[in-house]
Amino acid sequence: MTPHNRAPEEGSANVRSRNRLLMLGLLVGAFALAGCASDAPLDTLDPAGSKAEDIDNFITPVFYVAGVILVAVFAAVGYMSWKFRVSKPKEGDTVYAGDYTDEEFPAQTHGHFALEIGWTIAPFLLLVVIGVFSVNIITGLDDVEASPDAAYPDMEILVVGQQWWWEYQYHLDGNTDTPPDVVAANEMIIPVDQEIRIQVTSRDVIHSFWIPRLNGKKDAAPGRVHPWVIQANEVGRFAGTCTEFCGLSHAYMRMYTVAMEESDFETWLAQQQTPQTPLVEGDRNFKGQEVFVANCQRCHVVFGLTERDRDGDGTPEMDDLAMYGTLEDYRDLTDGTLSQGKHLEEGNLTAGAAPNLTHFATRSSYAGSFFQLYPDAQETAEAGDYLSLPGSDYFRGDLEAWLRNAPAAKPNAQPEQNRGMPALGLSEADIDSLTDYLLSLH
């Protein structure tokens, strides 16, 4: 090798360094912004239920320990990088290939028995401790200790995921061998301060149910039923999301759990068990009811109004809770369609279901909770006055846009593949009438 003299290019090195820092900053900022959603806050580190508190009490010290280890490792790497760095050539130095000067390299040491044993055993013991506590926490997350003086100590809720919304079937006496007593969509209502056992399943593909302020996530798989628990220490409205990629509208599959006082919960149950009274000609929303029957009844249910030929004998039957079947029906799925208890004709939708709209206006969100119906829903729920929402201010424009062209309003819905709501092709007059009718379903 022939020695030569080369002056360092200080200016270009500084530019490259600044560019790298800028790119790193932009990358970190992009990742941070990707986790933000002001319209669907998850508040993972702000537990509001006993199970979520158990998770938080376990995770917090683990984060602290991991943080200390992270700082220590980075400090050690930084110290070694600085301590044993190769100096830059100075003007007049003799430089060889690779830009290294002819100064002597540090002594090379290979193998240090005590250090190697230490950094092998220490992580092992740390992981064992974390593992023991993890197993203990996980095994306790689905334990139910219903209050003996609760109005419904045996109540179970079947949580059914589908593309791309959630359905909640309430079995008030805990008997899942009979049809449910109440069926709701998108928002699960529970009494405050009571642990409620839920059973999580799916009608189509794998989903995952997660209300982070109340408990960890639980997968919803077709043909399987997974037990879980939901409980809230305070009244309020708690956001959740599907955490298992389930198709193109996965990012728009959200849900809420609303906790209310037990007396309000009983009022809500009585309301939900009351069918609608069909309107007659001359009633204010009769036109909207006609539009609903002509365009929406094929997929949706309004108890007291809708009917269908369930037996295929040409005789329509009024829709009722028996069409939802039992929990065992969800253990026997064939081609994504319930073998029994399905409330739509086979092949109508991939999941074989659409949201029950009997009391649509009592919910604060719709379309997989992607749209908000009432602007003050969060504040109203936190104030313990959730039942007052019907009749208050609402986002009429969003609902009309949804009825006008659902695939355009909710990105990536696929009605052409029987996934998601199709565009109904309604006139503006029909959209106006249908909106009024839906908002009357208290």
C-alpha positions as CSV (number, residue, x, y, z in Angstrom):
1,M,0.0,0.0,0.0
2,T,1.3,3.4,-0.9
3,P,0.8,6.0,1.9
4,H,-0.8,9.3,0.8
5,N,-2.1,12.5,2.5
6,R,-5.8,13.3,2.5
7,A,-7.6,16.3,4.0
8,P,-10.8,15.4,5.8
9,E,-14.0,16.7,4.2
10,E,-15.4,18.3,7.4
11,G,-18.2,20.2,5.6
12,S,-19.7,17.2,3.8
13,A,-19.5,15.0,6.9
14,N,-21.5,17.6,8.9
15,V,-24.2,17.7,6.2
16,R,-24.5,14.0,6.1
17,S,-24.8,13.9,9.9
18,R,-27.5,16.5,9.9
19,N,-29.4,14.7,7.2
20,R,-29.3,11.4,9.2
21,L,-30.6,13.1,12.3
22,L,-33.3,14.8,10.3
23,M,-34.4,11.4,8.8
24,L,-34.3,9.8,12.2
25,G,-36.5,12.6,13.7
26,L,-39.0,12.3,10.8
27,L,-39.2,8.5,11.3
28,V,-39.7,8.7,15.0
29,G,-42.4,11.4,14.5
30,A,-44.2,9.3,11.9
31,F,-44.3,6.3,14.2
32,A,-45.6,8.6,17.1
33,L,-48.3,10.1,14.9
34,A,-49.4,6.7,13.6
35,G,-50.4,5.8,17.2
36,C,-52.6,8.8,17.6
37,A,-56.4,8.8,17.1
38,S,-58.2,11.7,18.7
39,D,-61.6,10.3,17.6
40,A,-61.0,6.9,19.2
41,P,-58.7,7.3,22.2
42,L,-57.7,4.0,23.7
43,D,-55.9,5.3,26.9
44,T,-54.1,2.0,27.4
45,L,-52.2,3.3,30.4
46,D,-55.2,4.7,32.2
47,P,-57.0,1.6,33.7
48,A,-60.6,2.0,34.7
49,G,-61.4,-1.6,35.7
50,S,-60.0,-4.1,38.1
51,K,-58.6,-6.4,35.4
52,A,-57.0,-3.5,33.6
53,E,-55.5,-2.4,36.9
54,D,-54.0,-5.8,37.4
55,I,-52.3,-5.6,34.0
56,D,-51.1,-2.0,34.6
57,N,-49.7,-2.9,38.0
58,F,-47.7,-5.7,36.4
59,I,-46.6,-3.9,33.2
60,T,-45.5,-0.6,34.9
61,P,-42.6,-2.2,36.9
62,V,-41.6,-4.3,33.9
63,F,-41.4,-1.1,31.8
64,Y,-39.2,0.5,34.5
65,V,-36.9,-2.5,34.6
66,A,-36.7,-2.6,30.8
67,G,-36.0,1.1,30.8
68,V,-33.1,0.8,33.2
69,I,-31.7,-2.1,31.1
70,L,-32.1,-0.1,27.9
71,V,-30.3,2.9,29.4
72,A,-27.5,0.7,30.8
73,V,-27.0,-1.1,27.5
74,F,-27.0,2.1,25.4
75,A,-24.6,3.7,27.9
76,A,-22.2,0.8,27.7
77,V,-22.3,0.7,23.9
78,G,-21.8,4.5,23.8
79,Y,-18.9,4.3,26.3
80,M,-17.1,1.6,24.4
81,S,-17.7,3.3,21.1
82,W,-16.1,6.5,22.5
83,K,-13.4,4.9,24.6
84,F,-12.0,2.6,21.9
85,R,-12.8,4.7,18.8
86,V,-10.3,5.0,16.0
87,S,-9.1,8.6,15.7
88,K,-9.6,10.6,12.5
89,P,-6.5,11.3,10.5
90,K,-5.0,14.7,11.1
91,E,-3.3,16.8,8.5
92,G,0.2,15.3,7.9
93,D,-0.7,11.9,9.3
94,T,0.3,8.8,7.3
95,V,-3.0,7.2,6.2
96,Y,-3.5,3.6,5.0
97,A,-6.4,1.9,3.4
98,G,-9.7,2.3,5.3
99,D,-8.7,5.8,6.6
100,Y,-7.0,4.4,9.6
101,T,-3.8,5.9,11.0
102,D,-0.9,3.7,12.0
103,E,-1.6,4.1,15.7
104,E,-1.7,0.8,17.7
105,F,-5.0,-1.0,18.1
106,P,-6.2,-1.7,21.7
107,A,-5.3,-5.1,23.1
108,Q,-7.9,-7.7,21.8
109,T,-9.4,-9.9,24.5
110,H,-11.5,-13.0,23.8
111,G,-13.6,-14.7,26.5
112,H,-14.3,-13.6,30.0
113,F,-15.9,-16.5,31.9
114,A,-17.4,-14.5,34.8
115,L,-19.0,-11.9,32.5
116,E,-20.4,-14.5,30.1
117,I,-22.0,-16.5,32.9
118,G,-23.3,-13.3,34.5
119,W,-25.0,-11.9,31.4
120,T,-26.5,-15.3,30.6
121,I,-27.9,-16.1,34.1
122,A,-29.1,-12.6,34.9
123,P,-31.5,-12.3,31.9
124,F,-32.7,-15.9,32.5
125,L,-33.6,-15.2,36.1
126,L,-35.3,-11.9,35.1
127,L,-37.4,-13.6,32.5
128,V,-38.3,-16.4,34.9
129,V,-39.6,-13.8,37.4
130,I,-41.5,-11.9,34.7
131,G,-42.9,-15.2,33.3
132,V,-44.2,-16.4,36.7
133,F,-46.0,-13.1,37.3
134,S,-47.3,-13.1,33.7
135,V,-48.9,-16.5,34.0
136,N,-50.4,-15.5,37.4
137,I,-52.0,-12.4,35.8
138,I,-53.2,-14.1,32.7
139,T,-54.9,-17.0,34.5
140,G,-56.8,-14.4,36.7
141,L,-58.0,-12.2,33.9
142,D,-61.1,-14.3,33.1
143,D,-62.0,-15.1,36.8
144,V,-65.4,-13.7,37.6
145,E,-66.4,-12.7,41.1
146,A,-69.9,-11.3,40.5
147,S,-71.2,-9.3,43.5
148,P,-73.8,-11.5,45.3
149,D,-76.2,-8.5,45.7
150,A,-76.0,-7.6,42.0
151,A,-79.3,-7.6,40.0
152,Y,-77.8,-10.0,37.4
153,P,-75.0,-11.9,39.1
154,D,-75.1,-14.7,36.5
155,M,-75.4,-12.6,33.3
156,E,-73.2,-13.5,30.4
157,I,-72.7,-11.6,27.2
158,L,-71.8,-13.3,23.9
159,V,-69.5,-10.9,22.0
160,V,-69.6,-11.7,18.3
161,G,-67.1,-10.2,15.9
162,Q,-67.8,-9.9,12.2
163,Q,-66.6,-7.8,9.2
164,W,-66.6,-5.1,10.4
165,W,-68.7,-4.5,13.6
166,W,-69.5,-6.2,17.0
167,E,-72.7,-7.7,18.2
168,Y,-73.6,-8.3,21.9
169,Q,-76.1,-11.0,22.9
170,Y,-77.2,-10.8,26.6
171,H,-78.1,-13.9,28.5
172,L,-79.4,-12.4,31.7
173,D,-79.7,-15.6,33.6
174,G,-76.4,-17.0,32.3
175,N,-78.1,-19.8,30.4
176,T,-76.4,-19.8,27.0
177,D,-78.4,-22.9,25.9
178,T,-81.3,-20.7,25.1
179,P,-81.6,-17.6,22.8
180,P,-80.4,-14.3,24.2
181,D,-82.7,-11.8,26.1
182,V,-81.2,-8.7,24.5
183,V,-79.2,-8.1,21.3
184,A,-77.3,-4.9,20.7
185,A,-74.6,-3.7,18.3
186,N,-71.3,-1.7,18.5
187,E,-71.8,-0.7,22.2
188,M,-71.8,-3.1,25.1
189,I,-73.7,-1.7,28.1
190,I,-72.8,-3.0,31.6
191,P,-73.5,-2.1,35.2
192,V,-70.7,-0.3,37.0
193,D,-68.6,-2.1,39.7
194,Q,-69.7,-5.6,38.6
195,E,-67.6,-8.2,36.8
196,I,-69.5,-9.5,33.8
197,R,-68.4,-12.7,32.1
198,I,-68.3,-12.5,28.3
199,Q,-67.9,-15.1,25.7
200,V,-66.0,-14.0,22.6
201,T,-66.4,-15.5,19.2
202,S,-66.7,-14.7,15.5
203,R,-69.1,-15.3,12.6
204,D,-66.5,-15.1,9.8
205,V,-62.7,-14.5,10.2
206,I,-60.5,-14.0,13.3
207,H,-61.0,-10.8,15.1
208,S,-59.8,-9.6,18.5
209,F,-61.8,-7.8,21.2
210,W,-60.0,-5.1,23.2
211,I,-61.3,-2.4,25.6
212,P,-57.9,-1.4,27.0
213,R,-59.1,0.6,30.0
214,L,-61.2,-2.4,31.2
215,N,-59.1,-5.6,30.3
216,G,-56.6,-7.1,27.9
217,K,-57.5,-8.4,24.4
218,K,-59.2,-11.7,23.6
219,D,-59.3,-13.3,20.2
220,A,-62.6,-13.9,18.5
221,A,-62.3,-17.0,16.3
222,P,-65.0,-18.8,14.3
223,G,-66.1,-22.1,15.7
224,R,-64.5,-21.3,19.1
225,V,-65.8,-19.4,22.2
226,H,-63.3,-17.8,24.5
227,P,-64.3,-16.7,28.0
228,W,-63.3,-13.2,29.2
229,V,-64.4,-10.6,31.8
230,I,-65.4,-7.0,31.5
231,Q,-65.7,-4.7,34.5
232,A,-65.6,-0.9,35.1
233,N,-64.8,0.9,38.3
234,E,-66.5,4.1,37.1
235,V,-69.4,5.2,34.9
236,G,-68.3,6.2,31.5
237,R,-67.8,5.3,27.8
238,F,-64.6,3.3,27.1
239,A,-63.3,3.0,23.5
240,G,-61.9,-0.2,22.0
241,T,-60.8,-1.6,18.7
242,C,-60.3,-4.9,16.8
243,T,-56.6,-5.9,17.2
244,E,-56.5,-8.7,14.7
245,F,-56.2,-7.9,11.0
246,C,-59.5,-9.0,9.6
247,G,-59.8,-7.4,6.1
248,L,-59.7,-4.1,4.4
249,S,-61.9,-2.3,6.9
250,H,-60.1,-3.6,10.0
251,A,-58.9,-0.1,10.9
252,Y,-62.5,1.1,11.0
253,M,-63.8,-1.7,13.3
254,R,-64.2,0.0,16.6
255,M,-66.5,-0.5,19.6
256,Y,-67.4,1.0,23.0
257,T,-68.3,-0.3,26.4
258,V,-70.6,2.0,28.4
259,A,-70.7,1.5,32.2
260,M,-73.7,2.9,34.0
261,E,-75.3,2.8,37.4
262,E,-77.3,-0.4,38.1
263,S,-80.6,1.3,38.2
264,D,-79.9,2.9,34.8
265,F,-78.8,-0.5,33.5
266,E,-82.1,-2.0,34.5
267,T,-83.9,0.8,32.7
268,W,-81.8,0.2,29.6
269,L,-82.5,-3.5,29.7
270,A,-86.2,-3.0,29.9
271,Q,-86.0,-0.5,27.0
272,Q,-84.0,-2.9,24.8
273,Q,-86.5,-5.8,25.5
274,T,-89.4,-3.7,24.2
275,P,-90.3,-4.2,20.5
276,Q,-91.2,-1.3,18.3
277,T,-94.8,-0.6,17.5
278,P,-95.4,-0.5,13.7
279,L,-96.4,2.9,12.5
280,V,-99.6,3.4,10.5
281,E,-100.3,5.7,7.6
282,G,-100.6,9.3,8.9
283,D,-97.8,8.8,11.5
284,R,-95.0,11.3,11.3
285,N,-92.3,8.7,10.3
286,F,-94.5,6.3,8.4
287,K,-92.8,7.1,5.1
288,G,-89.4,6.4,6.7
289,Q,-90.7,3.0,7.9
290,E,-91.8,2.2,4.4
291,V,-88.4,3.1,3.1
292,F,-86.8,0.9,5.8
293,V,-89.0,-2.1,5.0
294,A,-88.4,-1.8,1.3
295,N,-84.6,-1.3,1.4
296,C,-83.2,-2.4,4.8
297,Q,-85.3,-5.3,6.1
298,R,-83.4,-7.8,3.9
299,C,-80.4,-7.5,6.2
300,H,-81.5,-5.6,9.4
301,V,-83.9,-6.4,12.2
302,V,-86.4,-4.2,14.0
303,F,-88.4,-6.3,16.4
304,G,-92.1,-5.7,16.1
305,L,-91.7,-4.6,12.4
306,T,-89.5,-6.9,10.3
307,E,-90.3,-10.4,9.2
308,R,-88.8,-13.0,6.9
309,D,-89.3,-16.5,5.5
310,R,-87.0,-18.4,7.9
311,D,-88.3,-21.9,7.1
312,G,-88.4,-21.4,3.3
313,D,-92.1,-22.4,3.1
314,G,-93.3,-19.0,1.7
315,T,-94.7,-17.9,5.1
316,P,-93.0,-14.9,6.6
317,E,-92.5,-15.0,10.4
318,M,-92.0,-12.0,12.6
319,D,-88.4,-11.5,13.7
320,D,-87.7,-12.5,17.3
321,L,-84.7,-13.4,19.5
322,A,-85.0,-17.1,18.7
323,M,-83.4,-16.4,15.4
324,Y,-80.1,-15.7,17.1
325,G,-79.8,-19.3,18.4
326,T,-77.6,-20.3,21.3
327,L,-74.0,-20.2,22.2
328,E,-73.5,-23.8,20.9
329,D,-74.5,-22.6,17.4
330,Y,-71.3,-20.6,17.4
331,R,-69.2,-23.7,18.0
332,D,-70.6,-25.2,14.8
333,L,-69.8,-22.8,12.0
334,T,-69.8,-24.0,8.4
335,D,-68.4,-21.8,5.7
336,G,-68.7,-18.7,7.9
337,T,-72.5,-19.1,8.3
338,L,-74.3,-20.3,11.4
339,S,-75.6,-23.8,10.9
340,Q,-78.5,-23.0,13.3
341,G,-80.1,-19.8,14.6
342,K,-78.9,-17.6,11.7
343,H,-81.2,-14.7,11.3
344,L,-80.5,-14.1,7.6
345,E,-80.7,-16.3,4.5
346,E,-77.5,-18.3,3.9
347,G,-75.1,-16.5,1.6
348,N,-76.7,-13.1,2.1
349,L,-73.6,-11.8,4.0
350,T,-70.3,-13.5,4.7
351,A,-71.1,-13.3,8.4
352,G,-74.7,-14.1,7.9
353,A,-75.8,-11.1,10.0
354,A,-76.3,-7.3,10.1
355,P,-76.8,-5.1,13.1
356,N,-80.1,-5.2,15.0
357,L,-81.6,-1.7,14.7
358,T,-84.6,-2.1,17.0
359,H,-83.3,0.7,19.3
360,F,-80.8,2.3,16.9
361,A,-81.2,5.8,18.4
362,T,-80.2,4.6,21.9
363,R,-76.6,4.0,20.7
364,S,-74.0,6.8,20.4
365,S,-72.2,5.3,17.3
366,Y,-72.9,3.1,14.3
367,A,-71.2,1.5,11.3
368,G,-68.8,-0.4,13.5
369,S,-68.6,2.7,15.8
370,F,-66.8,4.4,13.0
371,F,-69.3,7.2,13.0
372,Q,-70.6,9.1,16.1
373,L,-74.3,9.7,16.3
374,Y,-74.3,12.2,19.2
375,P,-71.5,14.9,19.5
376,D,-71.7,14.9,23.4
377,A,-71.8,11.1,23.9
378,Q,-68.5,10.9,25.8
379,E,-69.3,13.7,28.2
380,T,-72.9,12.5,28.7
381,A,-71.7,9.0,29.5
382,E,-69.1,10.2,31.9
383,A,-71.7,12.3,33.7
384,G,-73.8,9.2,34.2
385,D,-76.6,10.4,31.9
386,Y,-76.1,8.1,28.9
387,L,-79.8,7.3,28.7
388,S,-80.6,10.9,27.9
389,L,-78.9,10.8,24.5
390,P,-82.0,10.0,22.3
391,G,-83.6,13.3,21.3
392,S,-80.4,15.4,21.9
393,D,-78.3,17.0,19.3
394,Y,-77.0,14.5,16.6
395,F,-74.8,14.4,13.5
396,R,-77.5,14.2,10.9
397,G,-75.2,14.9,8.0
398,D,-73.0,11.9,8.7
399,L,-76.0,9.6,9.0
400,E,-77.4,10.8,5.7
401,A,-74.0,10.4,4.0
402,W,-73.9,6.8,5.3
403,L,-77.3,6.0,3.9
404,R,-76.5,7.8,0.6
405,N,-73.3,5.8,-0.1
406,A,-72.0,3.6,2.7
407,P,-68.9,2.3,0.8
408,A,-67.8,5.9,0.1
409,A,-68.5,7.0,3.7
410,K,-66.6,4.1,5.3
411,P,-63.4,3.3,3.3
412,N,-62.8,-0.2,2.1
413,A,-66.2,-1.6,2.8
414,Q,-66.8,-4.4,0.2
415,P,-70.6,-4.8,-0.4
416,E,-69.8,-6.4,-3.8
417,Q,-68.2,-9.3,-1.8
418,N,-71.1,-9.3,0.8
419,R,-68.9,-7.5,3.3
420,G,-70.2,-4.2,4.6
421,M,-73.3,-2.1,3.7
422,P,-74.0,-1.4,0.0
423,A,-75.1,1.9,-1.6
424,L,-78.9,1.7,-1.5
425,G,-79.5,4.1,-4.4
426,L,-82.1,6.1,-2.4
427,S,-83.5,9.5,-3.4
428,E,-82.7,12.5,-1.2
429,A,-86.4,12.5,-0.1
430,D,-86.1,8.8,0.9
431,I,-82.8,9.4,2.7
432,D,-84.4,12.3,4.7
433,S,-87.4,10.1,5.7
434,L,-85.2,7.1,6.6
435,T,-83.0,9.3,8.7
436,D,-86.0,10.5,10.7
437,Y,-87.3,7.0,11.2
438,L,-83.9,5.6,12.4
439,L,-83.6,8.5,14.9
440,S,-87.1,7.7,16.2
441,L,-86.0,4.2,17.2
442,H,-85.6,4.8,21.0
